[in-house]
Amino acid sequence: MTAATSPAPNEAALRAAGRRESLTLGALAAPGLALIGIVALAPIAWLFWLSVRKGDAYTLEHYVRLLHPNYMLSLQTTFELSVLVTVICVLLGYPLAYLIAQARERTASILLLFVLFPVWTSLLVRCYAWLVLLQRRGLINTWLTDIGLIDAPLRLVHNFTGTTIGMVHIMLPFMVLPLYATMRAIPRDYLRAAANLGATPSQAFRDVYVPLSMPGLAAGIIIVFILCLGFYVTPALLGGGRVMMWSMQIERHVTYHADWGAASALGVVLLAMALAIFWAVGRVIGFDRILGGR
């Protein structure tokens, strides 16, 4: 090997130092990776194993049972409710996040405090508060009756409507926060540059601001939709047993029937659907933009 093609001593030393640094970082990350494997991956593997076992034999019976109309109806309800809540959160969260992002720093901090305040309140407390507001003799029906807008109480709870209202209230901060983080990072000079090039405010917003905010919107949609797929407490309380989601099917199989195989199959399919949704949105928007906000 000639001197022209042999690596320089400094280059070899830098490569060795890089390998040592990689090994050091890997050793430091090993406990965390092991913890993730034990806490997250091991239970998922255990659920998958239970879903293909019946007694001492391997079987796909638990997955075949999911084709029953009752499971398909609850799956349809789960997706309809998740899509509706996600759409409402987008319609409410995008203007709210834009307002906070455009406000002064002190005002934005106060507005974010109001957005985060429900997150700091117990989930059960929020659900029971909505029961007090929405029930037949609740505050909303009482006020509407007193001012003469309705003659009979509206059915606002123990149905699809009440469940949607409660889930939107709980999920809205998860839409606003990633949107706000992305919008806050958008330089205002871009909009000024679009205006200097002849764009109207609406055109600058549509053609410049909205595309730049897409990573935050995609992240919010993924978070809200996937969390909605596995919601249990709010549909159970505000749905009154009339809104059956797959998470409630899982609970019934475990609690009432002690059928861990069927419950595991439901959980595995729900996880697969969540991963498929994340992959699909990532393919459209780009994983690096969603995770890095670029």
N, C-alpha and C positions, 0 to 999 in steps of 0.2 A: 504494500500500500504506500503510495507516494505521500509526500507532505501536503500536496494540494488537496488530496481526497480524505486524509485522516482527520478526525475531529480535533479541534483545538483543545488544549488542556482545560481552558476555562469552560468550554462547552460541555465537556465530559463531567467536570465538577458540578456545573449547574444541573445537569441531568440527574446526577447522583443525589444532589440536594433536593431536587424535585421529587424523586422517588421516596426519599426519607420523609419529606413533608407529607406526601400522600399516605404513607404508612402510619405516620403519627396521627393525622386527621382520621384515618380509618379506625385506628385503635381508640381514639376519643369518641367516635361515633358508634362503636360497637355496642356499648351498654344500651344506648338509646334504641338502636336497631333491634337488639335482642328483646327489649321491653315491648317494642311495637309488635314483634313477632309473637310474643307470649300473650299480650293483651288483645291484639286485634286479629292477627292472622290465624292463630291457633283455634280460637272459637269458631271462626268461619270454616276452617277445615273440618272441625268437629261437627258443625251443622250439616255440611255437605255429606259427611260420612253417615250421619243419622238419616239423611233424606233418601239414601239409597239402600238402607238396611231395613229388614223386617224379620225380627227374630234373629236367626243365625244365617240368613240368606241375603244375597244382594237382589234388589228389585227396583223397578221404576214405577211401582204401583202408586207411590205417593204423588209423583208428578202426573201420572195419568188421571188421578182423581181431580186434579186442578182444572180439567176440562169440563167438569160438571157445571151446569148452568148457574148454580148458586155462587160458585167461585168466580165465574165469568162476570156475573152481575156485580159482585163486590169489587172485582178488578175494574170494571167500567166505572163504578161509582168513585173508586179511588182516583182514577185518571181524570174523570170529569171535574172532581172537586179540586185536584191539584192544579189542573190547567186553569180553571176559573180563578182560584186564589192567586196564581202566578200572574195572570193577566191583570187582575185588579191591582196587585202590588206594583206592577209596572206602570199602570196608568196613574196611580197615586204617588209612587215613589220617585219616578223620574222628575216631575215638576218640583217635588219637595227637595230632592237632592240638588237640583239646579238652583233653587232659591237659596239653599244653605251655602252652596259653593260660590255664589255670587255675592253673598253678604260679607260684611267686614268680619275680621277675625273674632272680635268679641261677640258680635251678634251671632256668628256661625257657631261659636262654642255654646251659647245659650240654646240655640235651636237644636243642636245635637244632643244637648242634655235632655230636652223634651222627647227627642226620638228614642234615646236610650232608657229613659225612665221606665217604660213598660217592661223592658228586659230585666230590670232589677226587681220587678215584682213577681211573686210566686205565680206559676202557671195556673195552679188551682184557684188562687185568689182572683185572677183575671177571668177565668171561666165562670166562677160563681157570680162575679160582678156582672157579667153579661147576662146570666140567668135572671138576676134581679132586674136588669134593665129591659129584657126582651120578653119575659113571661107574660101570660095573658093579663095578669093584674100588675104588671111591672110598670116602671116609671114611664116608659115610652108610650105604651098603650093608654095609660092613665092620662098623660098630657094630651095625646091626640083626641081622646074622648072628651076631656074637659073643654078644649077649644073648639069642639064640634066638627073636626075633620073626619072622624069615623063614628059609626054607630055601634059597631061590634069590635071586640079586640082582634087585632091582626095576629096571625100565626107566625111569630118571628123566632120561635125557638123550638127545639126538639124536631128539627127538620133540616133540610139542605140549606135553607137561608140562614138560620142561626149558626150552623156549623161554619158556613162561609164567612160570616161576619167575625166570629171569634178567631178563625185561622188567619184572616187578613190582618187583624189587630196584632196577632203574635208574630206574623211573618214580615210585616212591613219594615221593621228595622233592618232585617237581613237583606232587604233589597236596597234600602237607602244607603247603608254604610259603604258597600263596594262602589256604588255609583258616585257617592260623594268623594271617595278617595281618588277615583279616576278623574272626575270633573275638576277637582281642586288642582290636579297636576297639569291641566290643560292651560298652556300660556294664553293670556288674553291677547297677546300680540298677533296670534293667528287670525282672530276675528277682525282685528284692526287691519291686518294685511288684506283680508278678503274684502273689507269695506273700501280700502284704497283701490282695489282692482275693480270696483264697480258693483259689488254684490250688495243687495239689500240686507237688512238685519235678518229677515226670515231666511233668505238664501244662504247667508253665512252660517246661520244656526243649522240649517238642514244639510248643507254640503260640507261643512267643516266641523262644527261642534258635535253633531250627532255621531258621525263616523269615529271621531276620536274618543267618544264616550262608550263605544260598543264593548270594549273589554269589561268595563264595570257592569254594564247591563247584562252581558252574558254571564258573568260571575254571579250576579244577583239572581238571575233566572235559574241557574243551576242549583244554587243554594236553596232557594225557596221551593223549587219544584221537588227536589230530592227529599228535603225535610218533610214536605207535605205527603209524599208517598208513604212515609213511615209514621205519620201522626196517629196518636191513640187517644190521649186524654181529652182533647177538645172535641173530637167527634163523639166520643163516648158520653160526655156530659151534655154538650149543646145539641147533639143529634138525638139524644134520648133513646138510643137503640134502634132508631129508624134509618140512620145513615151508617151502613156497614162497610167498613174499609178492610183491607187485607191485614192491617196490623191488629184489628179486633178479631179477625179470624184466627190469627196466630195465638192470641191470648186465650180464646175459647178452646182451641185444641190442647193447649198446655194445661189450663186451669180445670176445665170440665171433663175432658176426655183423656188427659194424660197421654196424648198421642204426639210424641216428640217427632216422629217421622214426618207426619203431615205438616206440623208446624215448621219443621226445618226446611221442607220443600218450599213452603210459602216464603220463608225468609230468603232462601237461596235465589228463587226466581225474582223476588223484589230487589235483591242486591244486584242481580244480573241486569235488570231493567235500569236501575240507577246508573250502573257503569256504562251501559249502552247509551243512555241519554248524555252522560258526560262526554263520552267519546264522540258522539254525533255533533254536539255543540262545539267541541274542541276542533273537530275537523273543519267546521264552517268558519269559526272565528279565529282559531289558532290557539294551541295550548300555551305557547309562550306569551301571547297577548292576554289570555285569561289569567294565567298564574302571575305574570309579571306586570300586567297592566300597561303594556306597551302597544 
